[in-house]
Amino acid sequence: MNNSQIYVGLDIGTASIKVLVCENVKGKLEVVGVGSHPSGGLSHGAIVDIDKTAQAIKAAVEQAKAKSGVDIQMVTVGLPANYLKQNEVHGMITVADQGQPREISDRDVLAVTQSTLSQALPPEREVIDLVAKDFAVDQFRGIQDPRGMAGVRLELWATLYSGSKTIVHNTKKAVAAAGLKLQDLVVGPMATGFNLLSDGEQDFGTLLMDFGAGQTTTSIIHDHQLKFAFVDPEGGKYVTKDISTVLNTSQKNAERLKLDHGYALASVVKDDVQLAVDVVGKSQPVNYTEKYLAEIIEARLRQIFRRAKDRLDAIGAPELPGGLVLLGGGAAMPGLRELASEYFPGNIRVVVPEQMGIRHPGYATALSLTMYEASLSDVARLIKQTLHDDALIESPSQRTVNQPVAPQPAPAKKSKPLSFRRPAAPAAKPATPPSEEAPAPAPTKKASAKNGLRSFFSNFFD
């Protein structure tokens, strides 16, 4: 592990805190440790008690440390999509030296990013992420990495995502109170959409539904961008509350019934299976059928699906070629795909990580956070340096965090402690100047439909 890059994803959920430690070995991420602990101080996916949340984070991190042998210092944190907004922004700087073209450097990328971020935001909002679309050098657009090119003017077109300052601030404070440093903040649907969907699903459009305990997030990824996000304030905990209320049993018993015997679609559940339920105020358990339990669960899930569909219908969202992708702890409920098919057309699948030890939809977000951070280009890391003053977003050649812990020998007199440093990554190759474009062929019927869909989504988020 000494020669690998290590990434740690922190998923702060309403029901549980999940910490996932991955190492990048020859371009492939491998899970080396995982920690999970019941959450504290969260409501509807947002932190409302910083101290309680920090304690839960510490406990989950300690588990991950023990299992992975990694001294976790920095984490990539997922943010909920509550109150998320998107704006298309543009920045421009002059790079000429005494009127003459010069080579574009890292400093110029940082400068044009700062120019792009110069637009004013309301005081209650804070920038979360800035995703570059492309650069332009002297009006030559479509450039992904302008460094090494020579020019007079550098421009950047990007998508700016902003969120509630309260949510961002409380997340940063909880991470700091847990004794950790922030490596990156990532909006949950961006991490999952950009890393758990195939290239075609991201390009043509896919609907994602993240069933958390405190809320359900519905989002659309199209043209490799997050285009839409809707947060329903109900999730798996509300299913548990319904079971507890209707059956007059404790929350703990209700959660166990949901996990062990729950089904999302009552019509396919047999009516001859009896469940003995401890009821408050009764000395003997009361028998209920599995079908009755499924009816309670189905009623709440139908409300969540119906509200998501109504919201999509209200904005005129078309049927997306990528279909529907389900993730989150609630997505493990048997029968959920069949129930979802009554509301959403097309292919429906549930994301279940393939890595050993995390083969459950509830770990999809934590895994996607590590994948997101590992896949960032050097230019993307430069851009992120300007976003969060207390975040340390470094290029691969600079990073020396989250090092493996080696067994320490017995201390000798005046001996120095062992230190571990990650070897420098190969330098990025200079970008190739853009070539002249060939005349575009006449659009086919399929291409015209795709372009029409992209046109529809051009201002979809707003």
ZABADREN-766460 format. One record per residue: residue in one letter; x, y, z of N, C-alpha, C, O in turn. Coordinates in steps of 0.02 Angstrom, whole numbers, plus 50000, padded with zeros to 5 digits. Example, Ala and Ser with C-alpha at 12.3 -4.5 7.8 and 13.67 -1.06 7.14 Angstrom:
// ZABADREN-766460
a506604971650390506154977550390506604983550390507124983450423/s506424988850354506844994750357506455000250394506705005750402/
END
This chain:
// ZABADREN-766460
m500414993950000500005000050000500425006350000500165011849991/n501075005750010501495011650013501525015249946501645021249944/n501425011549891501485014449825500805015949794500755016449733/s500295016549833499625017649807499355024349831499595027249880/q498855026749796498505032749816497885030649854497535026049834/i497755034049910497215032049955496685037549956496845043449963/y496055035549950495495040249950494985037950002494865031950009/v494705042750038494215041150091493575044950077493575051150073/g493025041350069492375044350060491975044350124491945039250159/l491675049950140491265050650202490555052350182490405057750157/d490105047550193489395048450178489025049650243488935045050283/i488795055850254488455057750315487705057050303487385061650278/g487435051350322486725049950311486315050950374486585051450429/t485665051350366485215052450423485215046550470485155047450530/a485275040450443485255034450484485945032250505486035029850561/s486435032850461487105030350477487645034450443487525037450390/i488235034450473488825037550444489245031950414489395027050448/k489435032650352489835027550319490495030550296490515035950265/v491035027050311491715029150291492015023450250492035017750272/l492235025150190492505020050145493215022050125493335027550101/v493685017450136494385018550119494555014450058494475008350058/c494785017750005494965014349943495685016149924495915021649938/e496025011449893496685012849866496675011849791496355007349764/n497035016249757497085016049685497705012049666498265014549673/v497595006049643498155001649624498135000749548497694997449521/k498625003749516498695003249443498045005349408497825002049361/g497745010749432497155013549400496495010349421495975012149394/k496515005649468495905002249490495815003349564496265002249604/l495205005549583495055006749653494865000249688494454996449663/e495184999049745495034993249785494854995349856495204999449885/v494324992549882494104994149950494564990650000494644984549997/v494854994450046495304991550096495034992250167495314989350213/g494504996050175494224996850242493575000550240493465004850197/v493134998850286492485002150290492285002950363492414998650405/g491965008550378491705009750444490995012350441490825016150395/s490585010350488489885012650490489665013450561489835009450605/h489275018750574489045020050642488375023750637488285027950592/p487905022350683487265025950682487375033450687487805035850724/s486985037050648487055044350646486795047650709486425044650749/g486995053750718486735057850772486735065050750487195067250716/g486215068750769486195075850754486015077550683486195082950658/l485645073050647485435074550579484675074250573484345070450608/s484405078250528483695078250514483605079550439483835084650413/h483265075050406483145075650334483795076650295483815080650248/g484315073150314484945073350278485385079250295485945079650270/a485155083950337485555089850354485755089550428485385086950470/i486345092150443486615092150511486275097650552486265103450533/v485995095550609485675100350654486015100550722485875104950762/d486455095650736486835095550798487555093650780487695087750768/i487995098550777488685097450753489065092550798489415088250773/d488995093350864489375089050910489175081750904489605077350901/k488525080350902488295073350895488525070350829488735064550827/t488485074250776488705071750711489455070350711489675065350683/a489835074850742490555073950745490745067550783491195063950763/q490385066050837490515059950875490385053750834490765048950836/a489835053850795489675048150752490195047350697490375041750679/i490425052950669490945052650618491585049550646491895045350615/k491775051750706492375049050739492325041450746492805037850732/a491745039150769491655031950780491715028050715492025022750713/a491415030650662491455027250597492165027350569492395022450540/v492515032950579493205033550555493655028650592494105025550562/e493555027850657493965023250696493885016050672494365012250669/q493265014250654493155007650625493535006750560493865001650549/a493495011750517493835011450453494585011250461494935007750424/k494845014950509495565014850524495785007850544496295005250519/a495415004750590495594998250616495584992950561496014988450561/k495104993350515495044988350463495524989350405495734984550373/s495714995650393496124997050334496864997950351497294997050307/g497014999550414497705001050431497945007650402498545008650393/v497485012150388497635018750359497505024150411496975024250443/d497975028650418497885034350463497475039650425497755043550386/i496835039650437496375043950399496425051050426496285052350484/q496625055550382496675062650401496225067050359495975072050384/m496115065250296495725069350251495175065150219495265059250204/v494605068350208494025064750181493685068750126493695074950126/t493385065150080492945068150030492225067250054492005061550065/v491875072750063491225072650096490665073850047490705078350004/g490135069950052489545070950011489065075850043488945075550103/l488795080250003488295085150026487615083449999487555081149942/p487085084450038486405083450011486235088649959486535094049957/a485755087049917485565091649862485035096649883484745099949841/n484905097149949484405102049973484575109149951485145111349961/y484105112549922484175119549903484745120649852485045126049850/l484885115649813485425116249764485195120349704484625119749681/k485645124649680485505128649621486095128249573486665127049593/q485945129349509486455128949457486445135249415485915137849399/n487035137749397487105143549353487665142249303488185139449320/e487545144349241488075144049191488485150449196488215155949194/v489145149749203489585155449214490155155449163490305150449132/h490455161449156490985162349107491505167049136491325172049168/g492145165549126492685169949149493195170949094493265166649049/m493555176549097494055178049045494625182149076494505186549116/i495235180449056495815184349077496285185249017496235181648967/t496715190149022497235191248972497895188148997498105189549053/v498195184148956498815180848976499425183548937499985181248947/a499295188348893499835190948851500375194348893500225197548944/d500995193748872501565196948904501795202548858502125201348807/q501635208848878501805214648838501515214048767501845215548717/g500885211548765500545211048701500715204948660500445203948606/q501175200848685501385194948648501095188548681501055188248742/p500915183648640500665177348669501185174148713501785174648700/r500955170848765501415167048808501085160448827500485159548818/e501485156048856501235149348874500795149748936500965153148985/i500235146248934499755146248990499995141449044500195135849029/s499955143749107500205139849164499645138349213499065140249202/d499815134749267499335133349320499055139849349498455140249364/r499485144749357499265151149385498725154349343498265157549370/d498765153649278498255156449234497595152849241497065155949239/v497615146249250497005142449261496665144749326496055145449328/l497065145849378496785148249441496485155249432495955156749460/a496815159449393496585166349383495925166549344495475170349362/v495865162449292495245162449253494675159349294494095161049284/t494845154749338494335151849382494075157249430493465157649441/q494525161149458494315166549503493885171649466493405174349494/s494045172949403493635177449363492935174449352492445178149352/t492905167849343492265164549332491835164749395491225164949391/l492155164649453491795164649517491625171649542491375172449597/s491755176749501491675183649524490945185749530490805190949561/q490475181849502489775183949506489535183549578489745179149616/a489105188149597488865188649666488325183449679487905182249637/l488345180449739487835175849761487465178949820487745182949856/p486835177049830486475179449890486855177449953487195172349953/p486795181350006487195180050067487045173350098487465170650134/e486445170450086486285164050116486525158050075486405152350094/r486875159350019487095153949976487865153749973488195158849983/e488135147849959488855146949954489015142449895488645137649881/v489565143849862489785139749806489995132849833490385132349880/i489735127649801489925120749820490405117849769490915114849788/d490265118849705490685115749654490665120049591490185123649578/l491185119449552491235122749487491495117449438492065115249443/v491075115549391491245110249343491385113449276490935116349245/a492005112849252492195115949189491875112249131491865106149128/k491605116149083491375113249020491945113048970492115107748944/d492245118848958492835119148915493175125848922492895130648949/f493795126148898494185132348896494215134648823494075130948777/a494405140948816494545143748750495195147748754495295151748799/v495625146648706496245150448699496195154348633496195151448579/d496155160948640496085165248581495525162948536495605162248476/q494935161748567494315159948532494295152748506493805150848474/f494805148748518494785141748500494485137848559494815136748609/r493835135848552493475132548606493575124948604493895122248559/g493285121648654493305114448657493945111648688494085105748681/i494325115848723494955113848753494815111548825494505115248864/q495055105648843494965103048910495535104948957495435105649017/d496135105648930496715107448971497145112448931497505110448886/p497095118848948497455123948908498195124748926498555128448892/r498415121548979499105122549002499605120048949499515114748919/g500105124048939500615122448889500475125548822500915125848779/m499855127948811499705131448749499915138748753499995141448808/a500015141848697500205148948695499615152948669499275150948622/g499485158648701498935162748680498955169548712499385171148753/v498455173648694498395180448720497825180748771497865184448820/r497305176848760496715177148803496495170048821496505165548779/l496285169248884496055162748909495345163648937495225168148977/e494895159248916494195159448939493995152648967494265147448948/l493505152949012493245146849043492485147149045492205152049069/w492165141849019491445141049027491335135349076491635130049070/a490905136449125490815131449178490105131649206489725136349193/t489945126549245489305126249281489455127049355489845123249384/l489135131949386489235133449457488655130649496488075132049482/y488805126549547488295123849592488365127249660488905127449689/s487815129949685487815133149750487275130049794486775127349769/g487375130549860486895127749906486825132049968487105137449972/s486445129550015486315133150077486965134050116487325129250128/k487105140250136487715141450175487685137850242488205135650267/t487095137150270487025133650334487235126350327487595123750370/i486995122950274487155115950265487905115050254488215110650284/v488205119250212488915118750197489325120150260489795116450276/h489145125450296489515127350356489485121850409489995119950438/n488885119150422488815114050474489195107750455489475104350499/t489215106050391489595100150369490335101150381490675096650407/k490595106950363491305108450374491475108250448491995105550468/k491045111150490491175111350562491165104450592491585102850635/a490705100150571490665093350597491285089350578491545085550619/v491515090050516492115086650494492725088950535493135084850556/a492775095550545493335098150584493295095950657493805094350687/a492695095850685492615093750754492775086350764492945084250819/a492735082550711492905075450714493655074350706493885068650705/g494045079850699494775079350693495015077650624495565075150615/l494595079250574494775077750504494855084050464494605089450484/k495195083550409495265089050362494845087650300494755081850279/l494585092950271494145092250213494565092150149494915096950133/q494525086650113494865086350049494435088949992494675092349947/d493785087449996493335089849944492615089249969492455084850009/l492195093849944491475093549955491155091949888491295095249838/v490725086949886490415084749824489665083949834489455080649882/v489265086749791488545085749794488395078349778488645075749728/g488015075149821487885068049815487695065649746488005061049720/p487175068649713486985066349647487535067149594487535063449545/m487985071849603488545072549556489025066749563489255064049513/a489185064949625489645059349636489345052849609489685049149573/t488715051549625488415045349603488295045349528488425040449494/g488035050949502487865051149431488475050749386488445047649333/f489025053949406489615054149364490045047849370490495046849330/n489905043549418490335037849429489985031049429490295025949417/l489335030949442488965024749444488575023449380488295018049370/l488535028549337488185027749273488695026749217489265029049221/s488485023149166488925022149108488965028549068488585033249079/d489445028749022489535034748980488905036248941488705042048935/g488575031048914487965032048876487395034548919487005038748897/e487345032048981486815034249026486905041549045486415045249050/q487525043649055487655050649070487525055149010487285060849018/d487665052748952487605056848891486875057848871486655063448861/f486495052348866485815052748840485295054648893484755056848876/g485465053648956485015055549009484765049649050484525044749023/t484825050249116484615045049162484325048149225484575053249249/l483805045049251483495047249314483775043149371483805037049368/l483985046549425484245043249484483785044649543483535050249551/m483675039549585483315040549647483715037449703483855031449704/d483915041649750484315039549808483845039149868483645044249896/f483685032949889483235031949946483645031950010483915026750030/g483675037650043484005037950107483515036850163482925035650151/a483765037250225483315036250282482895042450295482305041850311/g483205048450288482855054550304482535058150246482105062350256/q482745056450185482465059750126482625055650064483055051250065/t482265057250011482375053849947482545059149895482175063949886/t483105058249861483345063149813483255060349742483515055049725/t482885064049702482795062349631483195067249589483125073349597/s483605064749545484025069149504484075066549433483935060649419/i484265070949388484355069149318485065070849297485305076449307/i485405065949268486055066949237485955066649162485695061749136/h486155071949128486085072249055486665076249026486875081349054/d486925073948970487485077248938488075077948986488435082948986/h488165072749028488715072449077488685078249127489205080449152/q488085080549143487995085849192487385084249235486925080749214/l487395086949296486815086649340486335092049318486495097949322/k485745090049294485275094849265484685096449311484375101649305/f484525091849357483925092749397484015089049463484305083649464/a483775091949517483785088549582483175090549622483005096449628/f482845085549649482245086649690482305082349753482415076349748/v482235085449811482315081949875481625081249908481315086249925/d481405075149917480785073649953480965072550026481415068550041/p480635075950073480825075450144480615068950177480555068750239/e480485063750139480305057350168480765051950141480975052150084/g480905047050183481345041550164481195035350205480635034450229/g481715031150214481625024750247481385025350319481025020950343/k481575030650354481355031450424480595032350429480295030450479/y480305035250377479575036250378479215029650368478665028750394/v479515025150330479235018350325479245015050393478755011850413/t479805015650428479855012750495479345015750543479035012250582/k479255022350539478755025750583478055023250568477655022350614/d477905022250504477235019750486477115012950516476575011650543/i477605008550511477535001750539477435002250614477014998850642/s477835006350647477795007250719477105009750740476815007350788/t476845014650703476205017750720475615012950708475185012050751/v475615009750650475045005450632475034999150675474494997050696/l475604996150687475634989950726475714991050801475714986350840/n475784997450820475854999250891476444995550923476384992750978/t477004995750889477614992650914478174997750917478115003250890/s478724996050948479275000750955479625002050889479554998050842/q479995007550886480375009150825480885003650810481005002050752/k481195000950862481694995650852481374989450821481654986550774/n480794987450847480444981750818480224983150747480264978850703/a479984989250735479744991050668480314990750618480224988450562/e480904993150637481484992950592481674985750576481844984050520/r481654981450628481834974450617481324971150570481524967250526/l480674972550579480164969750535480264972050464480184968150417/k480434978450456480544981150388481134977650354481084975750295/l481674976850389482274973950359482214966450348482454963850297/d481884962950394481854955650390481264953050349481314947750318/h480714956750348480114954050316479784959050268479264957450238/g480074964950260479754970050219479754968550145480224965450119/y479234970750110479174970150037478804976250012478324978550043/a479024978949955478754985249930478094984549894477744989449884/l477924978449873477314977449832476894971849864477084966049861/a476334973849894475934969049932475594963849889475444958449913/s475454965449826475074960849784475434954349769475114949449750/v476084954149779476464947949765476664944349829477034939449826/v476424946649886476594943549950476024938949971475434940749967/k476204933049994475704928250016475394930450081475704933750122/d474764928450090474384930550149474384925450205474034926250255/d474784920150197474764914750246475374914550292475454909950332/v475814919650287476404919950330476264924650388476114930550378/q476314922050448476154925950508476794928450542477304925050543/l476754934550569477314937650604477094939250675476584942450686/a477474936950724477324938450794477644945150812478254945850810/v477234949950829477464956850842477344958650915476784957950940/d477864961150948477784963651016477434970351014477684975150986/v476844970551044476424976551042476434979951110476394976651162/v476484986551109476494990451171475834989451208475294990151179/g475874987851273475274987051314474994980051316474504978751350/k475304975451279475064968451279475624963851303476204964851287/s475434958951342475924954351370476124948951321476664945951329/q475714947551271475864942451222475914945651152475574950551137/p476364942851110476424945551042475774944951003475374940451016/v475674949350956475084949350913475314947250843475824949550819/n474924942850811475104940450745474824944950690474234946750691/y475254946750644475064950350583475354946650523475854943150530/t475044947450466475294943950406475834948250372475844954350379/e476264944850335476764948450295476434952850243476704958150226/k475864950750219475514954750169475284961450199475334966650166/y475034961250261474824967350294475414972050305475354978050295/l475994969150324476604973150331476794976350264476984982250262/a476744972550210476904975250144476434980850124476634985650091/e475804980350143475324985650127475514992250161475434997550131/i475754991750223475974997750259476565000950223476595006950212/i477054996750204477654999250170477485002150102477725007450084/e477074998550065476905000749997476565007549996476685011549952/a476135008850045475775015250047476255021150050476165026150015/r476765020650092477245026150098477675026750036477795032350012/l477915021150009478335021449949477955024249889478245027749848/r477315022549884476925025349829476875032949834476895036449783/q476825035649895476805042849903477465045949878477455051149845/i478025042849894478675045549873478745045349798478955050249767/f478565039649767478605039149694478135044049660478315047149610/r477535044849688477035049149656477265056449658477185060049609/r477545058549714477775065549717478365066749669478405072049638/a478815061849664479365062649617479105063049545479335067249506/k478635058749528478355058849460477985065449446478045068249392/d477605067849495477245074149487477735079849475477605084249434/r478295079849511478775085249503479095084949433479205090149401/l479245078949410479535078149343479025080149289479195083249239/d478395078249299477875080149251477775087749250477635090549197/a477855090949308477755098249312478265102049271478105107449245/i478865099349263479375102749223479405099949152479825102049113/g478955095249137478935092649069479525088249052479735088148994/a479795084649100480365080349087480165074649041479665071249054/p480535073448987480365068048941480595061348967480965060949017/e480395056048934480635049348952481375049048933481575050548877/l481785046948981482505047048971482745040148949482535035048976/p483185039848898483425033448873483755029048925483725022948921/g484085032148975484435028349026483985025149078484225021249118/g483345026849077482875024049125482975026649195483185032349205/l482835022349244482865024249315483385019949350483395013849342/v483805023149390484305019749430484165021149504484135026949524/l484095015849543483935016449614484555014949656484935010449640/l484665018849709485225017749754485035020049824484495022749834/g485495019149871485355021049940485095015049979484895010049950/g485095015650045484895010050088484185007550074484055001550077/g483725012150059483035010250046482945006349982482445002849973/a483435006749936483385003249872483464995749880483334991949834/a483684993549940483754986349952483084982949966483054976849971/m482554986849973481904983949987481664979549930481614981849873/p481524973149942481274968749889480624971449859480194973949895/g480564970849794479964973149760479964980449740479484982849710/l480494984149757480504991349743480524992549667480194997149643/r480904988649631480944989449558480254988549526480054992449483/e479894983349548479234982049520478744987749534478344989649492/l478784990449595478354996049612478545002249572478105005849549/a479195003549564479415009349526479195009049453479065014249422/s479145003049426478955002349355478245004649342478065005949285/e477835005249394477155007849386477145015349376476645018249355/y477695018649393477725025949389478225028449337478135033949310/f478735024549322479255026849277479375021649222479465015749237/p479375023849159479485019149104480225017649095480655020649127/g480365012949050481055011449033481385006549081481055003749126/n482025005449071482405000749112482485003449183482605009349193/i482424998949231482515000749302483014995849333482944989849327/r483524998749365484014994349397484214997349465484145003349477/v484474992949508484704994949574485464994449575485744989449554/v485794999749599486524999749604486744995949667486584997949723/v487104990549656487394986749711488144986249699488354982849652/p488564989549740489284989149729489524981849727489274977649764/e490004980549684490264973749675490824972049723490994966249731/q491114977149756491694975949799491494972049862490954973049890/m491934967649882491814963549942491734968050003492114972650014/g491234966450043491114970050105490634975950100490414978550151/i490474978050039490014983750031489484982149979489234986649945/r489294975849973488804973949922488094975349947487704970849961/h487964981749951487304984149974487204991049944487674995049940/p486584992649921486464999249890486635005049936486765010649912/g486635003850002486775009350048487485011850046487625017250071/y487945007950017488645010050012488795013349944489375015149931/a488305014049901488425016749834488695023849836489145025549799/t488415028049880488635035049883489345035549909489755039249881/a489515031949963490195032249990490705029949938491235032949931/l490535024649901490985022249849491065027449793491615028649769/s490515030549774490545035449720490965041549739491265044649696/l490985043249804491395048949826492135047549816492505051849793/t492355041449831493055039749820493205039449745493745041449723/m492735036849706492825036449633492875043449603493285044749559/y492455047949629492445054949604493125058149616493405061249571/e493385057449677494015060749694494595057649655495055061149633/a494585050949647495125047649612495145049349537495675049149506/s494555051049509494525052249437494625059549418494635061249358/l494705063949467494785071049452495435072149411495955069449428/s495375076149359495965077949321496365083249359496125086249406/d496985084249337497405089249370497105096249362497165100349407/v496795097549305496475104049294495885104949341495795110249369/a495495099649350494925100049396495155101449467494825105149504/r495715098549487495975099949553496205107149560496115110249612/l496495109849507496685116949509496065121349518496075126149557/i495535119749482494915123649487494645123449558494415128449584/k494665117549589494375116649655494775120249709494525121449764/q495405122049695495805125649744495485132349762495605134849817/t495105135149718494825141749730494145141549766493885146749784/l493865135549777493175135149801493115135549877492695139349902/h493515131849913493445131449985494105133350019494615130150009/d494075138650057494685141150089495005135950135495615135650140/d494585131850168494855127050216494935120150186495105115450222/a494815119450120494905112950088495595112650055495825117550027/l495905106950059496555106050029496475101549968496495095449974/i496395104549910496325100849848496985101349812497135106449782/e497365095949814498035096249786498095091949724497695087349713/s498595093449683498735089249626499035082749650499305082449705/p498985077349610499235070849633499955070949654500155067349699/s500365075049622501075075249639501205078649706501745077949734/q500705082249732500805085849795500515082049855500735083349911/r500045077549844499655074849898500055070149942500395065749917/t500015071050008500375066650055499925064950114500155064750171/v499275063650101498805062550156498575055350156498705051550110/n498215053450211497925046750219498435041350205498335037150161/q498975041450243499515036650232499395030150269499105030050323/p499625024450240499575018150275499975018350340500495021650344/v499735014850390500075014650455500505008350456500245002750447/a501145009150468501605003450471501715001550544501695005850588/p501844995050557502014993050626502644996650650503144996950614/q502614999250709503175003050736503634998550777503404994850819/p504294998950765504764994950805504824997850876504595003350889/a505134994050919505244996450987505665002750985506155002950947/p505495007951023505845014251018506575013651039506735010451090/a507015016651000507725016951016507895023951040507485028551034/k508485024751067508675031251093508725036251036509045035050985/k508375041951047508405047551000508235045450928508485048450880/s507825040350921507625038250853507075042750828506665045150867/k507055043750764506535047950733505955043550711506075037950688/p505345045850717504775041850697504785040650621505025044850582/l504525034850601504485033450530503995038150497503495040050527/s504145039950435503685044150397503575040950329504015037650302/f502985041950302502805039050238502595044650192502185048950211/r502855044650132502665049650082502485046150018502825041549995/r501935048449989501725045449926502165047849870502305053849864/p502405043249827502835045249771502465049749723501855049249715/a502835054249693502535059049646502255055449586502565050849559/a501665057649564501355054849504501695057649442501985063149446/p501665054149386501965056849324501665063549306501075064749316/a502075067749278501845074349259501325073849203501385069549159/a500825078149206500315078049154500605080049087501035084449082/k500365076649034500605078148968500325084848944499745086448958/p500725088748908500475095048882499885093948836499875089148797/a499405098248840498825097648796499005099148724499435103248710/t498675095648679498795096548608498365102148582497765102248596/p498645106948544498245112548518497675109848475497765104748442/p497105113148475496535110748437496675111048362496975115748337/s496435105848329496495105748255495865108448224495355109048257/e495905110148161495315112748127494795107248121494955101548105/e494175109048133493645104148131493435102648060493415107048017/a493295096248048493035094247983492305096247978491965096848029/p492045097247916491345098847910490905093447941491025087547931/a490405095447980489975090748014489515087347965489245090747921/p489395080747971488925077347927488215079447942488075082247995/a487785078247895487075080047904486795076047961486905070047965/p486425079248007486175075648066485675070248047485225071348006/t485745064448079485265059048069484665060348113484665064848154/k484155056148104483545056948143483695055848217483425059448260/k484135050848233484315049448302484695055248332484585057148390/a485165058048292485555063748318485105069748329485205073448378/s484615070948285484165076648293483775076048357483665080948392/a483545069948373483165068848435483605070348496483375073248545/k484235068048492484695069248547484825076648557484835079048613/n484935080348501485055087448505484445091048533484505095848571/g483845088648514483245091748541483185090848616482975095448651/l483375084948640483365083648712483855088048748483705090648802/r484455088948718484955093348750484715100548752484835104148800/s484365102648699484095109448698483575110348753483545115548785/f483165105048765482665105448817482985106348885482725109948928/f483555103048896483885103248960484345109248969484645109949022/s484405113648920484895118948923484805123348984485295125649014/n484175124749004484045128749064483595124949112483195127949148/f483665118349112483205114049148483245115149223482735115349257/f483845115849248483935116149321483585122149351483305121649405/d483605127749317483285133749343482535132949346482185137549367/
END
